[in-house]
């Protein structure tokens, strides 16, 4: 209860206002034994109701906390039973009000709980007023009334003190909450205004604008996030601008290179077409050469056969010349015999002439015959000599012919071997020409395919050229778009180094974080409640 000036009443003022005199306190002390005996069962009945009511049970963590609160209440009621309303009692009653405000226990529940306890206490006091009790006597009803009145006054003062502190605490909490809400709203308005100006600048392309003003509460993180975002955007736009310039210059170079490549590809295509035509002619020529070489190989084979036949004939001629040589030698021997006979005949004719001369006239006829025989022998000797000379010359010529024919045979054998070698070489040339023709046919097909691919490449180069020109135009448009944003000089010059992105810390798992918060809340709530009920 408070006065008109909203200043709280002191304990003395409260007690004086309800006429809690020394006499009333003494009457209350008369109930102390009764109250202390009845207090345990009264509190047990109260906590039975608490256990049965889920709303009330939620204010207690467990049975241990409920037992602690019960002990605190017993100590508090012991002070009331002794009518001890000093500073210690006042502190305990005020702590009860503050505890109720902190845990959210409404006054109606508090009053209902007191009603349960007071009901049991008053019933116990009335039962104690029966005959032969401490209230027995002439003024029993008067003493009982004084004692019960003192109890009720003490209970009401206790509830008044606790509820007043409860209301004051709630009022203070509301005031602090209002101040905090007002400060938060002001900070929010300030932060929203600052953010609105910064976002407006950002919407107009000003990437130099940062939030440098201090913001309270959670807005400071938003400020940091905004500044980081602007920095990243500025860096990104600067990099995009640099990349756009590089793309523009590169696309121009690509366009020039593509144009040059297109011209070269066209030239290459024309050259490949001419090469393909030339290869077709070369292939036809090589095929013709292969046919001619094959025919030449056949001719050389025939020539080799004829040369082998000539060699056989020469060998036969050599044998015939050797036989002629032997015959000539035989003739020479015969001529020698004839020459010897002519010589002997000449000697005999000479001797006959000498004998005829000795015979004189009688041997004159014989001398004539001897002279004729001698002349005939001489002619035979001369003829034999001439024949011998001819035979010698013929023998020399036959020997020379034998040598020549032998050499001719050897030459023909060499020719046969060389013709065989040439025939083999020509055969190999024919096979090589055939392989060359086959290879040239494959090369011709490859060149044709290459020509087709070159034509396709030319088409692709034209498309690439068109695409590079398009990319160049897009890069120019991108550069114009980037130029609308305000960037610092270092970013515009492309000299601003990109900061290494921070590696974000792994986020906490929400369930684990909520569980930790809930566990901590229960622990702190249990500790606070135990302390508050201890103060109860």
C-alpha positions as a printed Julia matrix, in Angstrom:
536×3 Matrix{Float64}:
   0.0     0.0      0.0
   1.3     3.51    -0.9
   0.31    7.02     0.05
  -0.95    9.79    -2.16
   2.53   10.97    -3.08
   3.3     7.47    -4.38
   5.99    7.03    -1.71
   5.97    3.52    -0.18
   4.86    3.24     3.46
   7.4     2.11     6.01
   6.86   -1.02     8.06
   6.03    1.03    11.17
   3.44    2.99     9.19
   1.84   -0.19     7.93
   1.67   -1.72    11.4
   0.34    1.49    12.91
  -2.3     1.85    10.2
  -3.8    -1.59    10.99
  -3.45   -1.12    14.8
  -0.81   -3.84    15.18
  -0.1    -2.75    18.74
   2.06   -4.46    21.32
  -1.11   -6.0     22.75
  -2.06   -7.39    19.31
   1.46   -8.75    18.87
   1.31  -10.43    22.26
  -2.03  -12.0     21.36
  -0.45  -13.28    18.11
   2.47  -14.76    20.01
  -0.02  -16.77    22.08
  -0.82  -18.7     18.86
   2.84  -19.5     18.12
   2.76  -23.11    19.39
  -0.51  -23.77    17.63
   0.66  -22.16    14.38
   3.96  -24.0     14.36
   2.18  -27.35    14.93
  -0.44  -26.66    12.24
   1.97  -25.06     9.77
   3.47  -28.37     8.56
   0.14  -30.02     7.68
  -1.13  -26.71     6.23
   1.88  -26.47     3.9
   1.52  -30.18     3.01
  -2.09  -29.53     1.99
  -0.97  -26.53    -0.05
   1.72  -28.5     -1.92
  -0.72  -31.29    -2.61
  -2.83  -28.71    -4.44
   0.34  -27.5     -6.21
   1.15  -31.01    -7.39
  -2.4   -31.44    -8.64
  -2.34  -28.15   -10.59
  -0.05  -28.18   -13.67
   0.05  -24.38   -13.78
   1.33  -24.17   -10.19
   3.58  -27.19   -10.57
   5.41  -25.46   -13.44
   6.91  -22.95   -10.96
   8.87  -25.75    -9.27
  11.56  -27.69   -10.99
  11.37  -30.83    -8.88
  10.51  -32.18    -5.41
  13.83  -31.01    -4.01
  13.09  -27.42    -4.98
   9.55  -27.77    -3.6
  10.96  -29.04    -0.28
  13.42  -26.12    -0.2
  10.55  -23.65    -0.75
   8.52  -25.34     1.99
  11.39  -24.96     4.45
  11.74  -21.28     3.59
   8.01  -20.75     4.14
   8.17  -22.46     7.51
  10.97  -20.12     8.6
   9.02  -17.12     7.3
   5.82  -18.18     9.11
   7.86  -18.71    12.27
   8.76  -15.01    12.15
   5.07  -14.11    11.71
   4.05  -16.38    14.59
   6.56  -14.6     16.84
   5.16  -11.23    15.7
   8.73  -10.34    14.73
   8.23   -7.63    12.13
  11.79   -6.29    12.18
  14.23   -5.6      9.31
  14.96   -9.31     8.75
  11.28  -10.09     8.35
  10.79   -7.09     6.06
  13.71   -8.2      3.88
  12.31  -11.73     3.6
   8.8   -10.45     2.72
  10.23   -8.13     0.07
  12.31  -10.96    -1.38
   9.13  -13.01    -1.69
   7.53  -10.21    -3.75
  10.6    -9.85    -5.97
  10.77  -13.61    -6.45
   7.11  -13.72    -7.48
   7.73  -10.9     -9.98
  10.77  -12.69   -11.47
   9.08  -16.05   -11.87
   5.74  -14.52   -13.0
   3.61  -15.75   -10.12
   0.39  -13.7    -10.22
  -0.97  -12.16    -6.97
  -4.2   -14.15    -7.3
  -2.26  -17.42    -7.06
  -0.27  -16.02    -4.15
  -3.47  -14.96    -2.31
  -5.13  -18.32    -3.01
  -2.11  -20.11    -1.57
  -2.25  -17.92     1.57
  -5.98  -18.65     1.84
  -5.28  -22.4      1.95
  -2.6   -22.01     4.64
  -4.53  -19.43     6.72
  -7.65  -21.56     6.57
  -5.78  -24.47     8.2
  -4.13  -22.16    10.73
  -7.4   -20.51    11.81
  -9.13  -23.88    12.09
  -6.29  -25.1     14.29
  -6.56  -21.97    16.45
 -10.32  -22.39    16.85
  -9.92  -26.04    17.75
  -7.36  -25.0     20.3
  -9.96  -22.66    21.89
 -12.03  -25.61    23.15
 -12.41  -26.18    26.94
  -9.22  -27.1     28.81
  -7.15  -25.33    26.11
  -4.9   -22.35    26.61
  -7.87  -20.1     25.71
 -10.12  -21.69    28.37
 -11.44  -19.31    30.94
 -13.73  -16.43    31.48
 -12.39  -14.3     28.55
 -11.83  -17.14    26.11
 -13.68  -15.66    23.2
 -12.04  -12.28    23.67
  -8.54  -13.75    23.73
  -9.29  -15.95    20.71
 -10.64  -12.98    18.8
  -7.54  -10.91    19.6
  -5.25  -13.75    18.59
  -7.1   -14.42    15.31
  -7.31  -10.7     14.59
  -3.57  -10.4     15.09
  -3.0   -13.38    12.81
  -5.21  -11.93    10.1
  -3.54   -8.52    10.39
  -0.1   -10.14    10.22
  -1.14  -12.15     7.17
  -2.6    -9.09     5.45
   0.49   -7.01     6.25
   2.66   -9.8      4.89
   0.61  -10.03     1.68
   0.48   -6.23     1.39
   4.24   -5.97     1.72
   4.94   -8.79    -0.76
   2.35   -7.63    -3.31
   3.5    -4.0     -3.02
   7.09   -5.06    -3.74
   5.72   -7.32    -6.52
   3.9    -4.36    -8.11
   6.87   -2.04    -7.63
   9.14   -4.61    -9.25
   6.74   -5.05   -12.16
   6.49   -1.27   -12.51
  10.28   -0.95   -12.51
  10.56   -3.77   -15.03
   7.93   -2.11   -17.21
   9.75    1.22   -16.95
  13.07   -0.4    -17.91
  11.35   -2.28   -20.71
   9.76    0.93   -21.98
  13.09    2.74   -21.84
  14.8    -0.14   -23.59
  12.04   -0.3    -26.19
  12.23    3.45   -26.75
  16.02    3.25   -27.08
  15.7     0.29   -29.42
  13.09    2.08   -31.52
  15.27    5.19   -31.7
  18.26    3.07   -32.67
  16.1     1.3    -35.24
  14.86    4.57   -36.7
  18.41    5.91   -36.82
  19.71    2.68   -38.34
  16.88    2.53   -40.86
  17.51    6.15   -41.84
  21.24    5.51   -42.26
  20.59    2.32   -44.19
  17.99    4.07   -46.37
  20.5     6.79   -47.33
  23.19    4.18   -48.01
  20.83    2.02   -50.08
  19.66    5.09   -52.01
  23.28    5.9    -52.85
  23.82    2.27   -53.82
  20.7     2.34   -55.99
  22.19    5.35   -57.82
  25.39    3.41   -58.48
  27.54    5.0    -55.78
  29.84    2.18   -54.66
  32.06    4.6    -52.72
  29.38    5.18   -50.12
  30.0     3.31   -46.86
  28.27    3.49   -43.47
  30.72    5.09   -41.07
  28.23    6.08   -38.37
  28.05    4.0    -35.22
  24.9     1.87   -34.96
  23.65    0.32   -31.75
  22.65   -3.24   -31.1
  22.47   -5.75   -33.87
  22.55   -3.01   -36.49
  26.3    -2.77   -36.13
  26.58   -6.22   -37.71
  24.22   -5.11   -40.49
  26.46   -2.08   -40.98
  29.52   -4.32   -41.26
  27.7    -6.64   -43.65
  26.58   -3.69   -45.78
  30.1    -2.21   -45.91
  31.56   -5.6    -46.75
  28.92   -6.09   -49.43
  29.67   -2.65   -50.93
  33.41   -3.39   -50.82
  32.85   -6.73   -52.49
  30.55   -5.13   -55.08
  33.12   -2.41   -55.74
  35.86   -4.98   -56.12
  33.61   -7.17   -58.26
  32.58   -4.28   -60.53
  36.18   -3.16   -60.78
  37.23   -6.67   -61.72
  34.29   -6.94   -64.11
  35.31   -3.63   -65.67
  38.9    -4.79   -66.04
  37.68   -8.1    -67.39
  35.37   -6.29   -69.81
  38.32   -4.24   -71.08
  40.42   -7.37   -71.41
  37.54   -9.16   -73.14
  37.06   -6.19   -75.45
  40.72   -6.04   -76.45
  40.96   -9.82   -76.58
  37.81  -10.12   -78.69
  39.22   -7.49   -81.06
  42.43   -9.49   -81.34
  40.39  -12.65   -81.77
  38.37  -10.94   -84.5
  41.52   -9.89   -86.32
  43.03  -13.33   -85.86
  39.78  -14.94   -87.0
  39.71  -12.76   -90.12
  43.32  -13.65   -90.85
  42.57  -17.3    -90.14
  39.55  -17.14   -92.46
  41.74  -15.8    -95.28
  44.39  -18.4    -94.61
  41.79  -21.11   -94.41
  40.38  -20.06   -97.78
  43.9   -20.09   -99.24
  44.58  -23.44   -97.64
  41.3   -24.79   -98.98
  42.25  -23.68  -102.5
  45.73  -25.16  -102.1
  44.28  -28.42  -100.83
  41.92  -28.53  -103.79
  44.86  -28.06  -106.18
  46.86  -30.62  -104.19
  44.01  -33.08  -104.47
  43.89  -32.59  -108.26
  47.69  -32.96  -108.51
  47.58  -36.09  -106.37
  44.93  -37.56  -108.64
  47.21  -36.95  -111.65
  50.22  -38.35  -109.77
  48.16  -41.39  -108.74
  47.17  -42.01  -112.38
  50.82  -41.57  -113.49
  52.08  -43.92  -110.79
  49.45  -46.51  -111.74
  50.58  -46.21  -115.37
  54.22  -46.45  -114.29
  53.37  -49.56  -112.26
  51.78  -51.13  -115.35
  54.79  -50.19  -117.52
  57.19  -51.51  -114.9
  55.25  -54.76  -114.71
  55.45  -55.03  -118.55
  59.18  -54.22  -118.41
  59.62  -56.96  -115.83
  57.96  -59.41  -118.21
  60.19  -58.22  -121.11
  63.29  -58.62  -118.92
  62.18  -62.1   -118.0
  61.89  -62.95  -121.73
  65.26  -61.3   -122.41
  66.81  -63.31  -119.59
  65.43  -66.5   -121.14
  66.82  -65.54  -124.59
  70.15  -64.6   -123.04
  70.28  -67.97  -121.31
  69.58  -69.62  -124.7
  72.37  -67.5   -126.32
  74.71  -68.58  -123.56
  73.96  -72.22  -124.33
  74.6   -71.63  -128.07
  77.89  -69.87  -127.24
  78.93  -72.8   -125.09
  78.15  -75.11  -128.03
  80.16  -72.81  -130.37
  83.09  -72.91  -127.93
  82.96  -76.69  -127.98
  82.84  -76.67  -131.83
  85.8   -74.26  -132.03
  87.75  -76.49  -129.68
  86.94  -79.48  -131.87
  88.07  -77.44  -134.96
  91.23  -76.58  -133.04
  91.87  -80.25  -132.43
  91.15  -81.04  -136.15
  93.5   -78.28  -137.26
  96.22  -79.68  -135.09
  95.59  -83.08  -136.61
  95.78  -81.55  -140.13
  99.02  -79.83  -139.13
 100.45  -83.12  -138.07
  99.33  -84.69  -141.38
 100.87  -81.76  -143.3
 104.04  -82.35  -141.37
 104.03  -85.94  -142.46
 103.4   -84.84  -146.08
 106.21  -82.32  -145.79
 108.51  -85.06  -144.45
 107.46  -87.33  -147.32
 108.17  -84.52  -149.83
 111.54  -83.98  -148.2
 112.35  -87.69  -148.39
 111.02  -87.81  -151.97
 113.21  -84.86  -152.89
 116.21  -86.61  -151.34
 115.39  -89.8   -153.21
 114.91  -87.82  -156.47
 118.22  -86.14  -155.87
 119.88  -89.46  -155.27
 118.16  -90.89  -158.36
 119.44  -88.01  -160.47
 122.94  -88.55  -159.22
 122.67  -92.23  -160.03
 121.2   -91.42  -163.48
 124.07  -89.08  -164.18
 126.45  -91.8   -163.32
 124.66  -94.12  -165.65
 125.12  -91.7   -168.47
 123.08  -92.07  -171.54
 121.28  -95.01  -170.13
 120.1   -93.21  -167.18
 119.1   -90.08  -169.04
 115.45  -91.0   -169.07
 115.53  -91.98  -165.46
 117.23  -88.61  -164.73
 114.32  -86.86  -166.42
 111.86  -88.77  -164.29
 113.92  -88.13  -161.22
 114.0   -84.45  -162.09
 110.23  -84.41  -162.49
 109.8   -86.28  -159.25
 112.13  -83.86  -157.59
 110.19  -80.93  -158.99
 106.94  -82.57  -157.88
 108.4   -83.17  -154.42
 109.44  -79.58  -154.24
 106.05  -78.39  -155.28
 104.52  -80.75  -152.72
 106.91  -79.4   -150.1
 106.02  -75.81  -151.06
 102.34  -76.66  -151.06
 102.71  -78.42  -147.74
 104.58  -75.38  -146.47
 101.86  -73.06  -147.66
  99.19  -75.38  -146.21
 101.13  -75.52  -142.98
 101.27  -71.72  -142.9
  97.55  -71.55  -143.57
  96.91  -74.24  -140.98
  99.08  -72.33  -138.48
  97.2   -69.09  -139.26
  93.89  -70.93  -139.07
  94.96  -72.54  -135.82
  95.87  -69.13  -134.39
  92.6   -67.71  -135.6
  90.72  -70.72  -134.18
  92.5   -70.27  -130.87
  91.67  -66.56  -130.95
  88.08  -67.45  -131.89
  87.94  -69.89  -128.99
  89.12  -67.14  -126.63
  86.61  -64.68  -128.07
  83.78  -67.18  -127.95
  84.73  -68.07  -124.36
  84.71  -64.4   -123.45
  81.41  -64.05  -125.3
  80.0   -66.93  -123.23
  81.25  -65.34  -120.03
  79.8   -61.98  -121.12
  76.5   -63.66  -121.92
  76.48  -65.35  -118.49
  77.19  -61.95  -116.9
  74.45  -60.45  -119.02
  72.08  -63.23  -117.9
  72.93  -62.55  -114.24
  72.57  -58.78  -114.72
  69.36  -59.24  -116.64
  68.14  -61.4   -113.7
  69.17  -58.68  -111.25
  67.52  -56.01  -113.4
  64.43  -58.18  -113.68
  64.32  -58.55  -109.87
  64.83  -54.8   -109.43
  62.14  -54.08  -112.01
  59.82  -56.51  -110.17
  60.54  -54.74  -106.9
  59.98  -51.37  -108.62
  56.66  -52.69  -109.93
  55.62  -53.83  -106.45
  56.77  -50.48  -104.98
  54.89  -48.61  -107.69
  51.78  -50.58  -106.83
  52.23  -49.78  -103.13
  52.87  -46.15  -104.02
  49.72  -46.11  -106.09
  47.76  -47.58  -103.15
  49.37  -45.1   -100.73
  48.7   -42.22  -103.07
  45.07  -43.32  -103.31
  44.83  -43.24   -99.51
  46.65  -39.88   -99.43
  44.25  -38.64  -102.07
  41.27  -39.71   -99.92
  42.9   -38.12   -96.85
  43.5   -34.9    -98.77
  39.88  -34.95   -99.9
  38.74  -35.39   -96.31
  41.16  -32.67   -95.23
  39.75  -30.43   -97.92
  36.22  -31.12   -96.64
  37.32  -30.45   -93.05
  39.07  -27.27   -94.17
  35.85  -26.12   -95.79
  34.02  -26.85   -92.52
  36.76  -25.03   -90.6
  36.32  -22.07   -92.89
  32.62  -22.05   -92.07
  33.37  -22.34   -88.34
  35.96  -19.56   -88.62
  33.32  -17.33   -90.16
  30.96  -18.17   -87.29
  33.78  -17.56   -84.78
  34.51  -14.23   -86.39
  30.85  -13.23   -86.09
  30.77  -14.43   -82.46
  33.97  -12.53   -81.61
  32.5    -9.36   -83.06
  29.35   -9.96   -81.01
  31.45  -10.53   -77.86
  33.33   -7.33   -78.58
  30.06   -5.39   -78.81
  28.78   -7.03   -75.61
  32.05   -6.11   -73.84
  31.62   -2.51   -74.95
  28.05   -2.5    -73.62
  29.27   -4.05   -70.34
  31.98   -1.41   -70.03
  29.37    1.32   -70.55
  27.19   -0.22   -67.85
  30.13   -0.44   -65.43
  30.99    3.19   -66.09
  27.65    4.2    -64.55
  28.89    3.1    -61.12
  31.15    5.27   -58.98
  34.32    3.38   -58.13
  37.42    4.61   -56.34
  40.51    5.44   -58.36
  42.35    2.28   -57.43
  39.38    0.18   -58.55
  39.03    2.15   -61.79
  42.72    1.72   -62.52
  42.42   -1.98   -61.86
  45.13   -1.83   -59.24
  42.93   -2.78   -56.31
  43.96   -6.26   -55.19
  41.14   -8.55   -54.29
  41.21   -9.49   -50.64
  41.37  -13.16   -49.87
  37.87  -14.27   -48.98
  37.5   -15.06   -45.36
  36.78  -18.63   -44.62
  33.46  -18.63   -42.81
  33.4   -20.31   -39.45
  31.22  -23.4    -39.4
  27.74  -22.44   -38.24
  26.5   -23.83   -35.0
  23.81  -26.42   -35.28
  20.54  -24.79   -34.29
  19.35  -27.81   -32.33
  22.57  -27.97   -30.36
  22.51  -24.23   -29.75
  18.89  -24.35   -28.61
  19.62  -27.32   -26.39
  22.56  -25.51   -24.82
  20.44  -22.4    -24.26
  17.6   -24.42   -22.83
  19.94  -26.35   -20.54
  21.62  -23.15   -19.37
  18.22  -21.52   -18.87
  17.01  -24.43   -16.78
  20.16  -24.41   -14.7
  20.03  -20.67   -14.11
  16.28  -20.8    -13.5
  16.69  -23.65   -11.04
  19.53  -21.83    -9.26
  17.62  -18.56    -9.16
  14.42  -20.24    -8.04
  16.24  -22.13    -5.32
  17.82  -18.89    -4.14
  14.48  -17.09    -4.31
  12.63  -19.86    -2.43
  15.48  -19.91     0.04
  14.73  -16.23     0.61
  11.02  -17.09     0.84
